[in-house]
Amino acid sequence: MRILLIADEESKYLWDYYQPGRLKDIDLILSCGDLKQEYLEFLVTMGSKPLYYVHGNHDKGYVSFPPEGCECLDDRVINFQGLRILGLGGCVRYNPGPFQYTQKEMQQRVKRLRFALQRSKGVDIVIAHAPPRGYGDAPDNAHIGFEAFVELMDKYQPRYLVHGHVHPSYGYRLPQSIQYKNTIVYNAVGWHVIDIDPPPQPEKKKRRLFGR
């Protein structure tokens, strides 16, 4: 499955200079926040593929005008063609703005999802706006990562935790991807494409038929 990851910076290649067919091989679009509603609406229209998003800390406008044709994944677990995907938007609180959470508040959000994660038997991809604490985050107050995400990776071992929020242009010299145990922490600022196979599905047990 080919997934388009987007976050924080609208791409001229995918918007201003878009050419028909550029998204023809994309199966799914995941947005990690801080993007204009019009940009998401354009991509979901041109790509004709599902687009799921979480909120970034600059997405106040989504409250009154959520991007049409797109679906919010915040605080939800979905199964998309065999891939289990969890959404946890927002960043660490650093001012009174929207979609910001203390470390404790994010821990509570993750805790409330435990039954959904049990039902789905885990998660393959976590899409977030902020990174995990110590893995792809930055030292300033606005860009510190969430401790709860590290605990989430320890417990459920998703294949990917995809985030935005920390722009490479900030000059922190952070790698685009970081391996944490069995999880790849991936910074999706801008746009990127990943290929991932859905996990194998367990075979259904055949019912034995008894006759005379």
URUR-V639079 format. One record per residue. RES is the residue in one letter. SS is DSSP state (alpha for helix, beta for strand, coil for the rest). PSI is psi in radians with two decimals (NA if undefined). Layout:
RES_SS_PSI / RES_SS_PSI
This chain:
M_coil_2.34 / R_beta_2.17 / I_beta_2.28 / L_beta_2.14 / L_beta_2.31 / I_beta_2.62 / A_beta_2.45 / D_coil_-0.68 / E_coil_2.10 / E_coil_2.34 / S_coil_2.19 / K_coil_-0.57 / Y_coil_-0.62 / L_coil_-0.04 / W_coil_-1.33 / D_coil_-0.76 / Y_coil_0.49 / Y_coil_2.45 / Q_coil_2.42 / P_coil_2.41 / G_coil_-0.10 / R_coil_-0.42 / L_coil_0.27 / K_coil_-0.48 / D_coil_0.03 / I_coil_2.33 / D_coil_-0.43 / L_beta_2.52 / I_beta_2.26 / L_beta_2.17 / S_beta_2.28 / C_coil_0.26 / G_coil_2.95 / D_coil_0.80 / L_coil_2.61 / K_coil_2.50 / Q_alpha_-0.70 / E_alpha_-0.58 / Y_alpha_-0.82 / L_alpha_-0.74 / E_alpha_-0.66 / F_alpha_-0.82 / L_alpha_-0.72 / V_alpha_-0.51 / T_alpha_-0.83 / M_alpha_-0.65 / G_alpha_-0.39 / S_coil_0.64 / K_coil_2.73 / P_coil_2.50 / L_beta_2.12 / Y_beta_2.51 / Y_beta_2.77 / V_coil_2.85 / H_coil_2.42 / G_coil_3.00 / N_coil_-0.12 / H_coil_0.31 / D_coil_0.67 / K_coil_-0.62 / G_alpha_-0.37 / Y_alpha_-0.43 / V_alpha_-0.82 / S_alpha_-0.57 / F_coil_1.33 / P_coil_2.58 / P_coil_2.21 / E_coil_2.48 / G_coil_0.03 / C_coil_2.82 / E_beta_2.28 / C_beta_2.33 / L_coil_0.06 / D_beta_2.27 / D_coil_0.60 / R_beta_2.71 / V_beta_2.22 / I_beta_2.81 / N_beta_1.97 / F_beta_1.81 / Q_coil_0.73 / G_coil_-0.25 / L_beta_2.22 / R_beta_2.10 / I_beta_2.30 / L_beta_2.44 / G_beta_2.32 / L_beta_1.53 / G_coil_3.12 / G_coil_2.97 / C_beta_3.08 / V_beta_2.39 / R_coil_2.18 / Y_coil_-0.10 / N_coil_3.13 / P_coil_0.14 / G_coil_3.02 / P_coil_2.88 / F_coil_0.77 / Q_beta_2.50 / Y_beta_2.54 / T_coil_2.93 / Q_alpha_-0.72 / K_alpha_-0.70 / E_alpha_-0.68 / M_alpha_-0.65 / Q_alpha_-0.69 / Q_alpha_-0.66 / R_alpha_-0.78 / V_alpha_-0.71 / K_alpha_-0.68 / R_alpha_-0.26 / L_coil_0.02 / R_alpha_-0.65 / F_alpha_-0.67 / A_alpha_-0.66 / L_alpha_-0.56 / Q_alpha_-0.75 / R_alpha_-0.66 / S_coil_-0.08 / K_coil_0.74 / G_coil_-2.88 / V_coil_2.51 / D_coil_-0.71 / I_beta_2.26 / V_beta_2.18 / I_beta_2.26 / A_beta_2.94 / H_coil_-0.81 / A_coil_2.72 / P_coil_3.04 / P_beta_2.70 / R_coil_2.14 / G_coil_-0.02 / Y_beta_1.52 / G_coil_0.06 / D_coil_-3.08 / A_coil_2.80 / P_coil_-0.26 / D_coil_2.77 / N_alpha_-0.58 / A_alpha_-0.33 / H_alpha_0.32 / I_coil_2.50 / G_coil_3.05 / F_beta_2.27 / E_alpha_-0.59 / A_alpha_-0.49 / F_alpha_-0.59 / V_alpha_-0.77 / E_alpha_-0.67 / L_alpha_-0.77 / M_alpha_-0.67 / D_alpha_-0.74 / K_alpha_-0.74 / Y_alpha_-0.26 / Q_coil_0.97 / P_coil_2.71 / R_coil_-0.60 / Y_beta_2.48 / L_beta_1.94 / V_beta_2.33 / H_beta_3.01 / G_coil_-2.31 / H_coil_-0.77 / V_coil_1.79 / H_coil_2.38 / P_alpha_-0.50 / S_alpha_-0.18 / Y_alpha_-0.28 / G_coil_0.39 / Y_coil_-0.08 / R_coil_0.76 / L_coil_2.47 / P_coil_2.68 / Q_coil_-0.62 / S_beta_2.51 / I_beta_2.28 / Q_beta_2.12 / Y_beta_1.82 / K_coil_-2.06 / N_coil_0.17 / T_beta_2.38 / I_beta_2.07 / V_beta_2.06 / Y_beta_2.17 / N_beta_2.00 / A_coil_0.23 / V_coil_2.27 / G_beta_-2.16 / W_beta_2.52 / H_beta_2.73 / V_beta_2.29 / I_beta_2.64 / D_beta_2.27 / I_coil_2.36 / D_coil_2.39 / P_coil_2.60 / P_coil_2.61 / P_coil_2.42 / Q_coil_2.39 / P_coil_2.46 / E_coil_2.43 / K_coil_2.40 / K_coil_2.32 / K_coil_2.35 / R_coil_2.30 / R_coil_2.29 / L_coil_2.29 / F_coil_2.24 / G_coil_3.05 / R_coil_NA
